[in-house]
Amino acid sequence: MNAPIKFNILKHAGEPTPFSKGSVIFKKGDAGESMYLVSSGKVDIVADGNVVETLTDGDIFGEMALIDHQVRSADAVANTDCGVICIDERRFLFMTENTPQFALQMMRLVAARLRDRMADLEQMQSS
């Protein structure tokens, strides 16, 4: 995986919602009307019963469904007690329009995640 891209600028976007360890933040197939920032603790991204990524303080998740208006492609589950800040589409659009550095970070994050998935596919095909 590439070096993590942190989004600490979003920590001021709202109050964290607490989740207890094991709580489901969203499920595969849910509508993707927001993305989330981990403000404390850890969150697992789970696909087909496998943890594909563990996110920590400053990481975002759920952005793909927000960007392309599709349903969630994986589950998000609290790995520990954690705090998560919800970023709705209105706030996301405001940030991308008014903070070019944020928009650039988002593009880099999406590109990095795409590269990681491509590398995973190549590895699976060569096994």
C-alpha positions as CSV (number, residue, x, y, z in Angstrom):
1,M,0.0,0.0,0.0
2,N,1.2,3.5,-0.7
3,A,2.0,6.0,2.1
4,P,-1.3,6.9,3.9
5,I,-3.0,10.2,3.0
6,K,-4.4,11.7,6.1
7,F,-7.3,14.1,6.2
8,N,-6.9,15.8,9.6
9,I,-8.3,19.0,8.0
10,L,-11.8,17.3,8.3
11,K,-11.5,17.0,12.1
12,H,-13.2,20.3,12.4
13,A,-16.1,19.3,10.1
14,G,-18.3,18.0,12.9
15,E,-18.6,16.1,16.2
16,P,-17.4,12.5,16.2
17,T,-20.1,9.8,16.5
18,P,-18.9,7.1,18.9
19,F,-19.0,3.4,17.9
20,S,-18.3,0.5,20.2
21,K,-16.0,-2.3,19.1
22,G,-17.8,-4.5,16.6
23,S,-20.5,-2.0,15.7
24,V,-21.4,-1.8,12.0
25,I,-20.9,1.8,10.6
26,F,-22.3,0.8,7.3
27,K,-23.0,-2.4,5.3
28,K,-22.3,-3.4,1.7
29,G,-25.3,-2.4,-0.4
30,D,-26.2,0.7,1.8
31,A,-26.8,4.0,0.0
32,G,-23.6,6.1,-0.1
33,E,-24.7,9.5,0.8
34,S,-21.7,10.4,2.9
35,M,-18.0,9.6,3.7
36,Y,-16.4,9.3,7.1
37,L,-13.3,10.3,8.9
38,V,-11.8,8.2,11.7
39,S,-11.2,10.7,14.5
40,S,-10.1,8.1,17.1
41,G,-9.7,4.3,17.3
42,K,-9.7,1.9,14.4
43,V,-12.2,0.9,11.6
44,D,-12.0,-2.2,9.5
45,I,-13.2,-2.3,5.9
46,V,-14.6,-5.8,5.4
47,A,-15.3,-7.4,2.0
48,D,-16.7,-10.9,1.7
49,G,-15.9,-11.6,5.3
50,N,-12.3,-10.5,5.0
51,V,-10.7,-7.4,6.5
52,V,-9.2,-5.7,3.5
53,E,-8.0,-2.6,5.3
54,T,-7.8,-1.2,8.9
55,L,-8.1,2.5,9.1
56,T,-6.9,4.8,11.9
57,D,-6.9,8.4,13.1
58,G,-7.1,10.8,10.1
59,D,-8.1,8.2,7.5
60,I,-11.3,8.5,5.5
61,F,-13.6,5.8,4.1
62,G,-16.8,5.5,2.2
63,E,-15.7,8.2,-0.3
64,M,-16.2,6.0,-3.4
65,A,-19.9,5.6,-2.9
66,L,-20.3,9.3,-2.2
67,I,-18.4,10.3,-5.3
68,D,-20.1,8.0,-7.8
69,H,-23.6,7.8,-6.1
70,Q,-23.4,4.0,-6.0
71,V,-24.1,1.7,-3.0
72,R,-21.4,0.7,-0.6
73,S,-19.1,-2.0,-1.9
74,A,-18.0,-3.3,1.6
75,D,-18.8,-3.2,5.3
76,A,-17.2,-0.7,7.7
77,V,-16.9,-2.1,11.3
78,A,-15.4,-0.6,14.4
79,N,-12.2,-2.6,15.1
80,T,-12.0,-0.8,18.5
81,D,-14.1,1.7,20.3
82,C,-13.8,4.6,17.9
83,G,-15.0,8.1,16.9
84,V,-16.1,8.8,13.3
85,I,-17.0,12.1,11.7
86,C,-19.7,12.0,9.0
87,I,-19.0,14.2,5.9
88,D,-22.2,14.6,3.8
89,E,-22.2,15.5,0.1
90,R,-22.9,19.2,0.7
91,R,-19.8,19.5,3.0
92,F,-17.7,17.4,0.6
93,L,-18.6,19.6,-2.3
94,F,-17.9,22.7,-0.3
95,M,-14.4,21.3,0.6
96,T,-13.6,20.3,-2.9
97,E,-14.7,23.6,-4.4
98,N,-13.0,25.9,-1.8
99,T,-10.0,23.9,-0.8
100,P,-7.9,22.8,-3.8
101,Q,-5.4,20.9,-1.5
102,F,-8.3,18.8,-0.2
103,A,-9.5,18.1,-3.8
104,L,-5.9,17.1,-4.7
105,Q,-5.7,14.8,-1.7
106,M,-9.0,13.1,-2.6
107,M,-7.7,12.5,-6.2
108,R,-4.5,11.0,-4.8
109,L,-6.4,8.8,-2.4
110,V,-8.7,7.4,-5.1
111,A,-5.7,6.8,-7.4
112,A,-3.8,5.1,-4.6
113,R,-6.7,2.8,-3.8
114,L,-7.2,2.0,-7.5
115,R,-3.5,1.1,-7.8
116,D,-3.7,-1.1,-4.7
117,R,-6.8,-3.0,-6.1
118,M,-5.0,-3.4,-9.5
119,A,-1.9,-4.8,-7.7
120,D,-4.2,-7.2,-5.7
121,L,-5.8,-8.4,-9.0
122,E,-2.4,-9.0,-10.6
123,Q,-1.2,-10.9,-7.6
124,M,-4.3,-13.1,-7.6
125,Q,-3.9,-13.8,-11.3
126,S,-0.3,-14.8,-11.0
127,S,-1.0,-17.2,-8.0
